[in-house]
């Protein structure tokens, strides 16, 4: 059965596959220009950012390196717990590196604020954020250097984003309209 056929939990498309592709190309071109002579270490936040990071990295025309960390946030509910915990830490030493943190989505900004504090303490040469999606609230964190799309406050899935580990492989971002927990 196709992934989205007859799935009553999936609402309207919030960001289309084509818009993601075009915007990612634009961000990649900007990052390529901004990081000339100082190739970035891309730090992805698992699991949600892995799809975006994979596409973004391939439109950055620089010798980038990759690392990943995982933090616990939503679990299987659509509401943030406000508690952020490192589940998997980076392999790289950040000292002197130009770190570009790649995020799937910024909602309250709690996760990002925590990550920025944590990464800044490791003395990178520079630290910036590229977020595919930013919910339409002003996050109380340092400015985001690169933003894909500002979207409404609805809970969304697809293109790396899940609901109870489902829907990450949707090629676009859609509104989730199902129950708050999935069996
Ligand atoms: P924040 O700390 O900014 O409130 O939330 C950030 C994290 O919560 C994201 O990295 C993501 O894991 C999760 N999150 C926030 N909004 C959404 C959403 O609409 N859909 C999904 N699938 N995850 C979200």
Backbone and ligand atoms as CSV (ligand in chain L), in Angstrom:
chain,resi,resn,atom,element,x,y,z
A,1,UNK,N,N,0.850,-1.204,0.000
A,1,UNK,CA,C,0.000,0.000,0.000
A,1,UNK,C,C,0.879,1.245,0.000
A,2,UNK,N,N,0.513,2.212,-0.793
A,2,UNK,CA,C,1.286,3.459,-0.813
A,2,UNK,C,C,1.199,4.141,0.542
A,3,UNK,N,N,2.229,4.916,0.832
A,3,UNK,CA,C,2.359,5.499,2.162
A,3,UNK,C,C,1.185,6.391,2.547
A,4,UNK,N,N,0.739,7.226,1.632
A,4,UNK,CA,C,-0.255,8.238,2.014
A,4,UNK,C,C,-1.669,7.909,1.561
A,5,UNK,N,N,-1.807,6.848,0.788
A,5,UNK,CA,C,-3.136,6.515,0.292
A,5,UNK,C,C,-4.068,6.215,1.455
A,6,UNK,N,N,-5.196,6.872,1.484
A,6,UNK,CA,C,-6.213,6.594,2.496
A,6,UNK,C,C,-5.735,6.789,3.926
A,7,UNK,N,N,-4.698,7.577,4.134
A,7,UNK,CA,C,-4.272,7.821,5.520
A,7,UNK,C,C,-5.069,9.005,6.058
A,8,UNK,N,N,-6.027,8.727,6.931
A,8,UNK,CA,C,-6.916,9.794,7.392
A,8,UNK,C,C,-6.227,10.775,8.331
A,9,UNK,N,N,-5.040,10.419,8.785
A,9,UNK,CA,C,-4.337,11.286,9.736
A,9,UNK,C,C,-3.547,12.396,9.054
A,10,UNK,N,N,-3.372,12.267,7.747
A,10,UNK,CA,C,-2.557,13.254,7.037
A,10,UNK,C,C,-3.419,14.370,6.470
A,11,UNK,N,N,-3.130,15.600,6.857
A,11,UNK,CA,C,-3.862,16.764,6.385
A,11,UNK,C,C,-3.187,17.389,5.180
A,12,UNK,N,N,-3.475,18.647,4.925
A,12,UNK,CA,C,-2.955,19.326,3.736
A,12,UNK,C,C,-1.428,19.429,3.706
A,13,UNK,N,N,-0.925,19.567,2.495
A,13,UNK,CA,C,0.508,19.802,2.314
A,13,UNK,C,C,0.837,21.202,2.838
A,14,UNK,N,N,1.827,21.292,3.700
A,14,UNK,CA,C,2.253,22.591,4.256
A,14,UNK,C,C,3.427,23.137,3.441
A,15,UNK,N,N,4.364,22.261,3.085
A,15,UNK,CA,C,5.448,22.658,2.181
A,15,UNK,C,C,5.633,21.535,1.161
A,16,UNK,N,N,5.556,21.878,-0.109
A,16,UNK,CA,C,5.621,20.855,-1.154
A,16,UNK,C,C,7.055,20.392,-1.408
A,17,UNK,N,N,7.142,19.243,-2.040
A,17,UNK,CA,C,8.444,18.675,-2.404
A,17,UNK,C,C,9.234,19.658,-3.269
A,18,UNK,N,N,8.539,20.267,-4.213
A,18,UNK,CA,C,9.204,21.193,-5.137
A,18,UNK,C,C,9.715,22.441,-4.405
A,19,UNK,N,N,8.887,22.978,-3.501
A,19,UNK,CA,C,9.317,24.156,-2.739
A,19,UNK,C,C,10.513,23.827,-1.845
A,20,UNK,N,N,10.501,22.634,-1.254
A,20,UNK,CA,C,11.640,22.228,-0.414
A,20,UNK,C,C,12.908,22.172,-1.272
A,21,UNK,N,N,12.765,21.577,-2.452
A,21,UNK,CA,C,13.935,21.423,-3.331
A,21,UNK,C,C,14.488,22.792,-3.739
A,22,UNK,N,N,13.603,23.688,-4.152
A,22,UNK,CA,C,14.056,25.015,-4.602
A,22,UNK,C,C,14.700,25.798,-3.470
A,23,UNK,N,N,14.058,25.782,-2.315
A,23,UNK,CA,C,14.564,26.571,-1.175
A,23,UNK,C,C,15.887,25.983,-0.679
A,24,UNK,N,N,15.993,24.657,-0.680
A,24,UNK,CA,C,17.232,24.016,-0.229
A,24,UNK,C,C,18.385,24.419,-1.143
A,25,UNK,N,N,18.105,24.491,-2.440
A,25,UNK,CA,C,19.135,24.939,-3.393
A,25,UNK,C,C,19.586,26.360,-3.078
A,26,UNK,N,N,18.613,27.236,-2.782
A,26,UNK,CA,C,18.955,28.625,-2.453
A,26,UNK,C,C,19.806,28.688,-1.181
A,27,UNK,N,N,19.406,27.924,-0.180
A,27,UNK,CA,C,20.174,27.927,1.072
A,27,UNK,C,C,21.582,27.395,0.831
A,28,UNK,N,N,21.674,26.343,0.021
A,28,UNK,CA,C,22.979,25.759,-0.290
A,28,UNK,C,C,23.892,26.766,-0.980
A,29,UNK,N,N,23.322,27.543,-1.892
A,29,UNK,CA,C,24.120,28.547,-2.606
A,29,UNK,C,C,24.596,29.630,-1.645
A,30,UNK,N,N,23.720,30.046,-0.746
A,30,UNK,CA,C,24.108,31.071,0.239
A,30,UNK,C,C,25.190,30.551,1.170
A,31,UNK,N,N,25.026,29.327,1.638
A,31,UNK,CA,C,26.019,28.735,2.549
A,31,UNK,C,C,27.354,28.584,1.818
A,32,UNK,N,N,27.301,28.162,0.567
A,32,UNK,CA,C,28.534,28.025,-0.234
A,32,UNK,C,C,29.261,29.369,-0.309
A,33,UNK,N,N,28.514,30.431,-0.541
A,33,UNK,CA,C,29.133,31.763,-0.641
A,33,UNK,C,C,29.660,32.223,0.723
A,34,UNK,N,N,28.872,32.014,1.755
A,34,UNK,CA,C,29.234,32.513,3.091
A,34,UNK,C,C,30.426,31.773,3.711
A,35,UNK,N,N,30.614,30.527,3.320
A,35,UNK,CA,C,31.657,29.719,3.975
A,35,UNK,C,C,32.885,29.475,3.082
A,36,UNK,N,N,33.081,30.340,2.093
A,36,UNK,CA,C,34.287,30.217,1.252
A,36,UNK,C,C,35.532,30.289,2.131
A,37,UNK,N,N,36.436,29.358,1.952
A,37,UNK,CA,C,37.702,29.383,2.695
A,37,UNK,C,C,37.585,28.892,4.130
A,38,UNK,N,N,36.399,28.531,4.566
A,38,UNK,CA,C,36.224,27.989,5.925
A,38,UNK,C,C,35.077,26.963,5.916
A,39,UNK,N,N,35.325,25.818,5.272
A,39,UNK,CA,C,34.270,24.813,5.091
A,39,UNK,C,C,33.651,24.414,6.430
A,40,UNK,N,N,32.313,24.312,6.455
A,40,UNK,CA,C,31.649,24.026,7.721
A,40,UNK,C,C,31.623,22.546,8.097
A,41,UNK,N,N,31.531,22.330,9.375
A,41,UNK,CA,C,31.166,21.009,9.899
A,41,UNK,C,C,29.656,21.048,10.095
A,42,UNK,N,N,28.933,20.240,9.340
A,42,UNK,CA,C,27.482,20.193,9.478
A,42,UNK,C,C,27.126,19.294,10.652
A,43,UNK,N,N,26.402,19.841,11.594
A,43,UNK,CA,C,25.967,19.065,12.753
A,43,UNK,C,C,24.455,18.869,12.654
A,44,UNK,N,N,24.056,17.644,12.442
A,44,UNK,CA,C,22.635,17.340,12.292
A,44,UNK,C,C,22.039,16.861,13.597
A,45,UNK,N,N,20.790,17.254,13.811
A,45,UNK,CA,C,20.110,16.812,15.021
A,45,UNK,C,C,19.171,15.668,14.643
A,46,UNK,N,N,19.520,14.492,15.123
A,46,UNK,CA,C,18.747,13.281,14.807
A,46,UNK,C,C,17.458,13.235,15.613
A,47,UNK,N,N,16.445,12.555,15.134
A,47,UNK,CA,C,16.524,11.946,13.825
A,47,UNK,C,C,16.001,12.896,12.749
A,48,UNK,N,N,15.177,13.835,13.137
A,48,UNK,CA,C,14.400,14.630,12.184
A,48,UNK,C,C,15.182,15.295,11.073
A,49,UNK,N,N,16.426,15.727,11.366
A,49,UNK,CA,C,17.156,16.544,10.390
A,49,UNK,C,C,17.864,15.728,9.321
A,50,UNK,N,N,17.815,14.393,9.423
A,50,UNK,CA,C,18.683,13.617,8.525
A,50,UNK,C,C,18.300,13.757,7.052
A,51,UNK,N,N,17.026,13.901,6.753
A,51,UNK,CA,C,16.625,14.012,5.345
A,51,UNK,C,C,17.048,15.376,4.781
A,52,UNK,N,N,16.736,16.424,5.528
A,52,UNK,CA,C,17.105,17.783,5.096
A,52,UNK,C,C,18.618,17.917,4.984
A,53,UNK,N,N,19.335,17.407,5.966
A,53,UNK,CA,C,20.796,17.545,5.954
A,53,UNK,C,C,21.405,16.839,4.750
A,54,UNK,N,N,20.846,15.700,4.411
A,54,UNK,CA,C,21.343,14.950,3.266
A,54,UNK,C,C,21.157,15.747,1.970
A,55,UNK,N,N,19.998,16.343,1.788
A,55,UNK,CA,C,19.751,17.140,0.582
A,55,UNK,C,C,20.537,18.446,0.610
A,56,UNK,N,N,20.596,19.078,1.771
A,56,UNK,CA,C,21.314,20.357,1.886
A,56,UNK,C,C,22.805,20.173,1.583
A,57,UNK,N,N,23.402,19.139,2.161
A,57,UNK,CA,C,24.846,18.923,1.998
A,57,UNK,C,C,25.220,18.792,0.520
A,58,UNK,N,N,24.306,18.205,-0.273
A,58,UNK,CA,C,24.623,17.961,-1.681
A,58,UNK,C,C,24.425,19.174,-2.569
A,59,UNK,N,N,23.919,20.264,-1.998
A,59,UNK,CA,C,23.863,21.513,-2.775
A,59,UNK,C,C,24.789,22.568,-2.163
A,60,UNK,N,N,25.680,22.132,-1.282
A,60,UNK,CA,C,26.734,23.015,-0.779
A,60,UNK,C,C,28.012,22.621,-1.513
A,61,UNK,N,N,28.579,23.565,-2.244
A,61,UNK,CA,C,29.734,23.254,-3.079
A,61,UNK,C,C,31.025,23.540,-2.315
A,62,UNK,N,N,31.206,22.809,-1.232
A,62,UNK,CA,C,32.387,22.964,-0.367
A,62,UNK,C,C,32.693,21.592,0.239
A,63,UNK,N,N,33.926,21.365,0.680
A,63,UNK,CA,C,34.235,20.077,1.312
A,63,UNK,C,C,33.704,20.014,2.745
A,64,UNK,N,N,32.421,19.823,2.894
A,64,UNK,CA,C,31.821,19.804,4.230
A,64,UNK,C,C,32.114,18.481,4.936
A,65,UNK,N,N,32.068,18.520,6.246
A,65,UNK,CA,C,32.108,17.285,7.033
A,65,UNK,C,C,30.792,17.162,7.792
A,66,UNK,N,N,30.513,15.948,8.247
A,66,UNK,CA,C,29.228,15.668,8.921
A,66,UNK,C,C,29.445,15.156,10.335
A,67,UNK,N,N,28.575,15.543,11.214
A,67,UNK,CA,C,28.480,14.863,12.499
A,67,UNK,C,C,27.021,14.933,12.941
A,68,UNK,N,N,26.675,14.088,13.894
A,68,UNK,CA,C,25.273,14.033,14.332
A,68,UNK,C,C,25.185,13.962,15.839
A,69,UNK,N,N,24.156,14.558,16.358
A,69,UNK,CA,C,23.826,14.306,17.752
A,69,UNK,C,C,22.319,14.060,17.848
A,70,UNK,N,N,21.943,13.393,18.908
A,70,UNK,CA,C,20.517,13.115,19.092
A,70,UNK,C,C,20.078,13.641,20.444
A,71,UNK,N,N,18.943,14.307,20.442
A,71,UNK,CA,C,18.375,14.782,21.699
A,71,UNK,C,C,16.969,14.224,21.834
A,72,UNK,N,N,16.567,14.013,23.052
A,72,UNK,CA,C,15.205,13.535,23.298
A,72,UNK,C,C,14.314,14.746,23.471
A,73,UNK,N,N,13.194,14.754,22.725
A,73,UNK,CA,C,12.265,15.869,22.894
A,73,UNK,C,C,10.822,15.377,22.988
A,74,UNK,N,N,10.186,15.146,21.837
A,74,UNK,CA,C,8.742,14.912,21.860
A,74,UNK,C,C,8.269,13.508,22.227
A,75,UNK,N,N,9.079,12.501,22.066
A,75,UNK,CA,C,8.575,11.145,22.249
A,75,UNK,C,C,7.455,10.886,21.276
A,76,UNK,N,N,6.377,10.298,21.714
A,76,UNK,CA,C,5.304,9.985,20.768
A,76,UNK,C,C,4.113,10.930,20.927
A,77,UNK,N,N,4.321,12.045,21.590
A,77,UNK,CA,C,3.224,12.996,21.743
A,77,UNK,C,C,3.485,14.215,20.872
A,78,UNK,N,N,2.454,14.993,20.612
A,78,UNK,CA,C,2.644,16.178,19.776
A,78,UNK,C,C,2.942,17.416,20.612
A,79,UNK,N,N,3.128,17.246,21.910
A,79,UNK,CA,C,3.451,18.402,22.755
A,79,UNK,C,C,4.852,18.290,23.327
A,80,UNK,N,N,5.567,19.415,23.382
A,80,UNK,CA,C,6.930,19.362,23.906
A,80,UNK,C,C,6.919,19.173,25.412
A,81,UNK,N,N,7.897,18.404,25.886
A,81,UNK,CA,C,8.003,18.206,27.327
A,81,UNK,C,C,8.800,19.344,27.950
A,82,UNK,N,N,9.536,20.054,27.109
A,82,UNK,CA,C,10.395,21.115,27.631
A,82,UNK,C,C,11.703,20.565,28.182
A,83,UNK,N,N,11.812,19.256,28.208
A,83,UNK,CA,C,13.028,18.634,28.727
A,83,UNK,C,C,13.874,18.175,27.554
A,84,UNK,N,N,15.115,18.608,27.525
A,84,UNK,CA,C,16.004,18.230,26.436
A,84,UNK,C,C,17.197,17.485,27.020
A,85,UNK,N,N,17.501,16.367,26.430
A,85,UNK,CA,C,18.539,15.500,26.951
A,85,UNK,C,C,19.357,14.969,25.777
A,86,UNK,N,N,20.698,14.958,25.901
A,86,UNK,CA,C,21.524,14.406,24.818
A,86,UNK,C,C,21.505,12.883,24.895
A,87,UNK,N,N,21.050,12.275,23.805
A,87,UNK,CA,C,20.963,10.824,23.752
A,87,UNK,C,C,22.184,10.253,23.029
A,88,UNK,N,N,22.658,11.012,22.012
A,88,UNK,CA,C,23.907,10.636,21.322
A,88,UNK,C,C,24.711,11.908,21.129
A,89,UNK,N,N,25.960,11.870,21.559
A,89,UNK,CA,C,26.780,13.080,21.419
A,89,UNK,C,C,27.609,13.015,20.131
A,90,UNK,N,N,28.247,14.143,19.793
A,90,UNK,CA,C,29.066,14.233,18.586
A,90,UNK,C,C,30.328,13.386,18.717
A,91,UNK,N,N,30.868,13.009,17.561
A,91,UNK,CA,C,32.166,12.325,17.549
A,91,UNK,C,C,33.298,13.346,17.459
A,92,UNK,N,N,33.029,14.514,16.849
A,92,UNK,CA,C,34.094,15.478,16.555
A,92,UNK,C,C,34.360,16.421,17.719
A,93,UNK,N,N,35.613,16.905,17.724
A,93,UNK,CA,C,35.991,17.994,18.614
A,93,UNK,C,C,35.641,19.292,17.877
A,94,UNK,N,N,34.882,20.165,18.500
A,94,UNK,CA,C,34.418,21.367,17.800
A,94,UNK,C,C,35.387,22.537,17.882
A,95,UNK,N,N,36.408,22.423,18.702
A,95,UNK,CA,C,37.313,23.555,18.905
A,95,UNK,C,C,37.893,24.021,17.573
A,96,UNK,N,N,37.713,25.306,17.268
A,96,UNK,CA,C,38.267,25.889,16.053
A,96,UNK,C,C,37.497,25.569,14.784
A,97,UNK,N,N,36.404,24.823,14.871
A,97,UNK,CA,C,35.641,24.442,13.673
A,97,UNK,C,C,34.533,25.455,13.389
A,98,UNK,N,N,34.169,25.541,12.110
A,98,UNK,CA,C,33.030,26.374,11.732
A,98,UNK,C,C,31.797,25.473,11.715
A,99,UNK,N,N,31.028,25.568,12.759
A,99,UNK,CA,C,29.930,24.631,12.966
A,99,UNK,C,C,28.617,25.224,12.438
A,100,UNK,N,N,27.962,24.447,11.592
A,100,UNK,CA,C,26.643,24.833,11.102
A,100,UNK,C,C,25.650,23.772,11.586
A,101,UNK,N,N,24.845,24.168,12.546
A,101,UNK,CA,C,23.858,23.266,13.129
A,101,UNK,C,C,22.656,23.173,12.196
A,102,UNK,N,N,22.306,21.960,11.803
A,102,UNK,CA,C,21.193,21.766,10.865
A,102,UNK,C,C,20.007,21.187,11.629
A,103,UNK,N,N,18.929,21.953,11.648
A,103,UNK,CA,C,17.724,21.566,12.404
A,103,UNK,C,C,16.566,21.337,11.449
A,104,UNK,N,N,15.714,20.399,11.805
A,104,UNK,CA,C,14.503,20.175,11.019
A,104,UNK,C,C,13.478,21.263,11.281
A,105,UNK,N,N,13.180,21.499,12.563
A,105,UNK,CA,C,12.092,22.417,12.886
A,105,UNK,C,C,12.343,23.092,14.231
A,106,UNK,N,N,12.034,24.362,14.293
A,106,UNK,CA,C,12.128,25.103,15.548
A,106,UNK,C,C,10.715,25.500,15.942
A,107,UNK,N,N,10.311,25.074,17.135
A,107,UNK,CA,C,8.951,25.376,17.605
A,107,UNK,C,C,9.053,26.378,18.753
A,108,UNK,N,N,9.170,25.899,19.982
A,108,UNK,CA,C,9.325,26.832,21.104
A,108,UNK,C,C,10.733,27.416,21.129
A,109,UNK,N,N,11.673,26.744,20.483
A,109,UNK,CA,C,13.064,27.178,20.511
A,109,UNK,C,C,13.850,26.600,21.681
A,110,UNK,N,N,13.168,25.817,22.525
A,110,UNK,CA,C,13.831,25.238,23.698
A,110,UNK,C,C,14.995,24.329,23.317
A,111,UNK,N,N,14.736,23.460,22.347
A,111,UNK,CA,C,15.764,22.511,21.918
A,111,UNK,C,C,16.962,23.259,21.345
A,112,UNK,N,N,16.671,24.230,20.499
A,112,UNK,CA,C,17.741,24.989,19.859
A,112,UNK,C,C,18.557,25.786,20.885
A,113,UNK,N,N,17.873,26.402,21.821
A,113,UNK,CA,C,18.574,27.183,22.846
A,113,UNK,C,C,19.519,26.291,23.629
A,114,UNK,N,N,19.033,25.105,23.966
A,114,UNK,CA,C,19.869,24.151,24.693
A,114,UNK,C,C,21.076,23.749,23.851
A,115,UNK,N,N,20.828,23.414,22.581
A,115,UNK,CA,C,21.914,22.958,21.716
A,115,UNK,C,C,22.953,24.056,21.502
A,116,UNK,N,N,22.495,25.274,21.305
A,116,UNK,CA,C,23.439,26.377,21.057
A,116,UNK,C,C,24.320,26.619,22.273
A,117,UNK,N,N,23.721,26.574,23.443
A,117,UNK,CA,C,24.514,26.736,24.680
A,117,UNK,C,C,25.550,25.624,24.786
A,118,UNK,N,N,25.088,24.423,24.540
A,118,UNK,CA,C,25.949,23.260,24.674
A,118,UNK,C,C,27.098,23.290,23.666
A,119,UNK,N,N,26.796,23.630,22.408
A,119,UNK,CA,C,27.837,23.631,21.369
A,119,UNK,C,C,28.786,24.812,21.540
A,120,UNK,N,N,28.266,25.968,21.942
A,120,UNK,CA,C,29.113,27.154,22.127
A,120,UNK,C,C,30.173,26.894,23.195
A,121,UNK,N,N,29.829,26.093,24.182
A,121,UNK,CA,C,30.761,25.799,25.278
A,121,UNK,C,C,31.952,24.954,24.809
A,122,UNK,N,N,31.867,24.426,23.577
A,122,UNK,CA,C,32.970,23.594,23.053
A,122,UNK,C,C,33.931,24.408,22.178
A,123,UNK,N,N,33.788,25.716,22.210
A,123,UNK,CA,C,34.698,26.659,21.549
A,123,UNK,C,C,34.864,26.487,20.040
A,124,UNK,N,N,33.765,26.435,19.291
A,124,UNK,CA,C,33.913,26.441,17.828
A,124,UNK,C,C,34.402,27.812,17.353
A,125,UNK,N,N,35.015,27.850,16.176
A,125,UNK,CA,C,35.448,29.144,15.611
A,125,UNK,C,C,34.223,29.977,15.266
A,126,UNK,N,N,33.150,29.313,14.803
A,126,UNK,CA,C,31.882,30.002,14.561
A,126,UNK,C,C,30.763,28.990,14.722
A,127,UNK,N,N,29.570,29.519,14.984
A,127,UNK,CA,C,28.412,28.658,15.218
A,127,UNK,C,C,27.186,29.336,14.619
A,128,UNK,N,N,26.538,28.655,13.679
A,128,UNK,CA,C,25.338,29.212,13.050
A,128,UNK,C,C,24.308,28.096,12.894
A,129,UNK,N,N,23.074,28.506,12.595
A,129,UNK,CA,C,21.981,27.544,12.506
A,129,UNK,C,C,21.311,27.619,11.143
A,130,UNK,N,N,21.035,26.450,10.581
A,130,UNK,CA,C,20.204,26.355,9.384
A,130,UNK,C,C,19.006,25.474,9.735
A,131,UNK,N,N,17.820,26.082,9.765
A,131,UNK,CA,C,16.601,25.345,10.114
A,131,UNK,C,C,15.676,25.307,8.908
A,132,UNK,N,N,15.201,24.111,8.569
A,132,UNK,CA,C,14.282,24.009,7.435
A,132,UNK,C,C,12.962,24.727,7.734
A,133,UNK,N,N,12.408,24.468,8.925
A,133,UNK,CA,C,11.092,25.017,9.265
A,133,UNK,C,C,11.158,25.773,10.583
A,134,UNK,N,N,10.488,26.892,10.638
A,134,UNK,CA,C,10.376,27.639,11.889
A,134,UNK,C,C,8.899,27.934,12.100
A,135,UNK,N,N,8.388,27.512,13.254
A,135,UNK,CA,C,6.974,27.773,13.549
A,135,UNK,C,C,6.786,29.269,13.740
A,136,UNK,N,N,5.589,29.702,13.470
A,136,UNK,CA,C,5.318,31.128,13.429
A,136,UNK,C,C,5.202,31.754,14.815
A,137,UNK,N,N,6.242,31.557,15.587
A,137,UNK,CA,C,6.363,32.243,16.875
A,137,UNK,C,C,7.797,32.740,16.905
A,138,UNK,N,N,8.049,33.754,17.651
A,138,UNK,CA,C,9.411,34.272,17.696
A,138,UNK,C,C,10.207,33.473,18.719
A,139,UNK,N,N,11.081,32.595,18.288
A,139,UNK,CA,C,11.824,31.821,19.267
A,139,UNK,C,C,12.793,32.722,20.035
A,140,UNK,N,N,12.876,32.450,21.314
A,140,UNK,CA,C,13.693,33.312,22.168
A,140,UNK,C,C,15.153,32.871,22.115
A,141,UNK,N,N,15.619,32.605,20.920
A,141,UNK,CA,C,17.012,32.189,20.767
A,141,UNK,C,C,17.693,33.128,19.781
A,142,UNK,N,N,19.002,33.062,19.792
A,142,UNK,CA,C,19.786,33.886,18.884
A,142,UNK,C,C,19.240,33.733,17.465
A,143,UNK,N,N,19.469,34.718,16.669
A,143,UNK,CA,C,18.903,34.709,15.316
A,143,UNK,C,C,19.327,33.458,14.543
A,144,UNK,N,N,18.450,33.055,13.626
A,144,UNK,CA,C,18.734,31.900,12.794
A,144,UNK,C,C,19.319,32.425,11.487
A,145,UNK,N,N,20.518,31.988,11.153
A,145,UNK,CA,C,21.184,32.505,9.958
A,145,UNK,C,C,20.461,32.076,8.688
A,146,UNK,N,N,20.003,30.824,8.659
A,146,UNK,CA,C,19.387,30.281,7.451
A,146,UNK,C,C,18.065,29.611,7.814
A,147,UNK,N,N,16.978,30.083,7.218
A,147,UNK,CA,C,15.655,29.517,7.488
A,147,UNK,C,C,15.004,29.131,6.166
A,148,UNK,N,N,14.482,27.905,6.111
A,148,UNK,CA,C,13.790,27.466,4.917
A,148,UNK,C,C,12.419,28.109,4.796
A,149,UNK,N,N,11.535,27.792,5.744
A,149,UNK,CA,C,10.150,28.263,5.682
A,149,UNK,C,C,9.629,28.588,7.066
A,150,UNK,N,N,8.849,29.648,7.148
A,150,UNK,CA,C,8.062,29.927,8.358
A,150,UNK,C,C,6.690,29.312,8.135
A,151,UNK,N,N,6.258,28.491,9.088
A,151,UNK,CA,C,4.981,27.781,8.922
A,151,UNK,C,C,4.075,28.041,10.127
A,152,UNK,N,N,2.768,27.790,9.981
A,152,UNK,CA,C,1.853,27.956,11.112
A,152,UNK,C,C,2.178,26.999,12.254
A,153,UNK,N,N,1.555,27.186,13.400
A,153,UNK,CA,C,1.889,26.428,14.597
A,153,UNK,C,C,1.399,24.982,14.609
A,154,UNK,N,N,0.772,24.516,13.558
A,154,UNK,CA,C,0.263,23.135,13.534
A,154,UNK,C,C,1.389,22.119,13.641
A,155,UNK,N,N,1.045,20.934,14.108
A,155,UNK,CA,C,2.009,19.838,14.153
A,155,UNK,C,C,2.131,19.253,12.752
A,156,UNK,N,N,3.355,19.128,12.254
A,156,UNK,CA,C,3.562,18.649,10.885
A,156,UNK,C,C,4.442,17.399,10.867
A,157,UNK,N,N,4.309,16.640,9.793
A,157,UNK,CA,C,5.114,15.429,9.611
A,157,UNK,C,C,5.644,15.375,8.173
A,158,UNK,N,N,6.630,14.507,7.978
A,158,UNK,CA,C,7.183,14.305,6.639
A,158,UNK,C,C,8.549,14.933,6.479
A,159,UNK,N,N,9.269,14.497,5.451
A,159,UNK,CA,C,10.604,15.008,5.140
A,159,UNK,C,C,11.499,14.982,6.405
A,160,UNK,N,N,11.474,13.844,7.078
A,160,UNK,CA,C,12.301,13.662,8.274
A,160,UNK,C,C,11.518,13.775,9.565
A,161,UNK,N,N,10.428,14.508,9.543
A,161,UNK,CA,C,9.650,14.732,10.770
A,161,UNK,C,C,8.647,13.603,10.989
A,162,UNK,N,N,8.538,13.168,12.226
A,162,UNK,CA,C,7.706,12.000,12.512
A,162,UNK,C,C,6.542,12.293,13.430
A,163,UNK,N,N,5.666,11.325,13.481
A,163,UNK,CA,C,4.715,11.193,14.576
A,163,UNK,C,C,4.883,9.757,15.037
A,164,UNK,N,N,5.402,9.565,16.246
A,164,UNK,CA,C,5.666,8.215,16.757
A,164,UNK,C,C,6.441,7.371,15.736
A,165,UNK,N,N,7.484,7.995,15.158
A,165,UNK,CA,C,8.413,7.335,14.211
A,165,UNK,C,C,7.816,7.077,12.830
A,166,UNK,N,N,6.587,7.521,12.590
A,166,UNK,CA,C,6.020,7.343,11.249
A,166,UNK,C,C,6.126,8.612,10.432
A,167,UNK,N,N,6.002,8.472,9.156
A,167,UNK,CA,C,5.895,9.558,8.175
A,167,UNK,C,C,7.213,10.254,7.823
A,168,UNK,N,N,8.330,9.803,8.377
A,168,UNK,CA,C,9.595,10.500,8.084
A,168,UNK,C,C,9.928,10.471,6.604
A,169,UNK,N,N,9.464,9.450,5.906
A,169,UNK,CA,C,9.824,9.317,4.487
A,169,UNK,C,C,8.832,9.972,3.523
A,170,UNK,N,N,7.910,10.765,4.022
A,170,UNK,CA,C,7.094,11.568,3.095
A,170,UNK,C,C,8.011,12.563,2.389
A,171,UNK,N,N,7.741,12.822,1.120
A,171,UNK,CA,C,8.637,13.717,0.367
A,171,UNK,C,C,8.289,15.196,0.568
A,172,UNK,N,N,7.147,15.455,1.207
A,172,UNK,CA,C,6.761,16.836,1.501
A,172,UNK,C,C,6.417,16.936,2.985
A,173,UNK,N,N,6.092,18.140,3.424
A,173,UNK,CA,C,5.695,18.345,4.823
A,173,UNK,C,C,4.175,18.524,4.852
A,174,UNK,N,N,3.496,17.733,5.697
A,174,UNK,CA,C,2.031,17.804,5.772
A,174,UNK,C,C,1.561,18.004,7.197
A,175,UNK,N,N,0.365,18.563,7.316
A,175,UNK,CA,C,-0.211,18.723,8.645
A,175,UNK,C,C,-0.655,17.358,9.165
A,176,UNK,N,N,-0.362,17.096,10.442
A,176,UNK,CA,C,-0.800,15.856,11.068
A,176,UNK,C,C,-2.141,16.107,11.739
A,177,UNK,N,N,-3.119,15.268,11.412
A,177,UNK,CA,C,-4.463,15.490,11.944
A,177,UNK,C,C,-4.986,14.275,12.702
A,178,UNK,N,N,-4.073,13.417,13.140
A,178,UNK,CA,C,-4.488,12.208,13.851
A,178,UNK,C,C,-4.461,12.389,15.358
A,179,UNK,N,N,-4.597,11.294,16.087
A,179,UNK,CA,C,-4.590,11.351,17.551
A,179,UNK,C,C,-3.209,11.693,18.102
A,180,UNK,N,N,-3.165,12.087,19.362
A,180,UNK,CA,C,-1.906,12.534,19.969
A,180,UNK,C,C,-0.949,11.397,20.261
A,181,UNK,N,N,-1.427,10.166,20.230
A,181,UNK,CA,C,-0.489,9.054,20.314
A,181,UNK,C,C,-0.973,7.954,19.376
A,182,UNK,N,N,0.014,7.267,18.787
A,182,UNK,CA,C,-0.300,6.206,17.834
A,182,UNK,C,C,0.023,4.858,18.452
A,183,UNK,N,N,-0.867,3.922,18.272
A,183,UNK,CA,C,-0.619,2.580,18.821
A,183,UNK,C,C,0.517,1.918,18.091
L,1,LIG,P1,P,11.173,23.060,20.316
L,1,LIG,O1,O,12.159,22.729,21.396
L,1,LIG,O2,O,11.644,24.158,19.389
L,1,LIG,O3,O,9.801,23.343,20.868
L,1,LIG,O4,O,10.953,21.738,19.479
L,1,LIG,C1,C,11.953,21.262,18.652
L,1,LIG,C2,C,11.791,19.785,18.382
L,1,LIG,O5,O,10.458,19.337,18.590
L,1,LIG,C3,C,12.096,19.511,16.930
L,1,LIG,O6,O,13.473,19.251,16.734
L,1,LIG,C4,C,11.207,18.330,16.626
L,1,LIG,O7,O,11.854,17.146,17.012
L,1,LIG,C5,C,10.011,18.546,17.533
L,1,LIG,N1,N,8.908,19.238,16.850
L,1,LIG,C6,C,8.493,20.520,17.026
L,1,LIG,N2,N,7.443,20.815,16.242
L,1,LIG,C7,C,7.195,19.681,15.541
L,1,LIG,C8,C,6.217,19.342,14.525
L,1,LIG,O8,O,5.353,20.115,14.097
L,1,LIG,N3,N,6.293,18.071,14.038
L,1,LIG,C9,C,7.196,17.152,14.462
L,1,LIG,N4,N,7.166,15.954,13.901
L,1,LIG,N5,N,8.132,17.441,15.399
L,1,LIG,C10,C,8.122,18.686,15.930
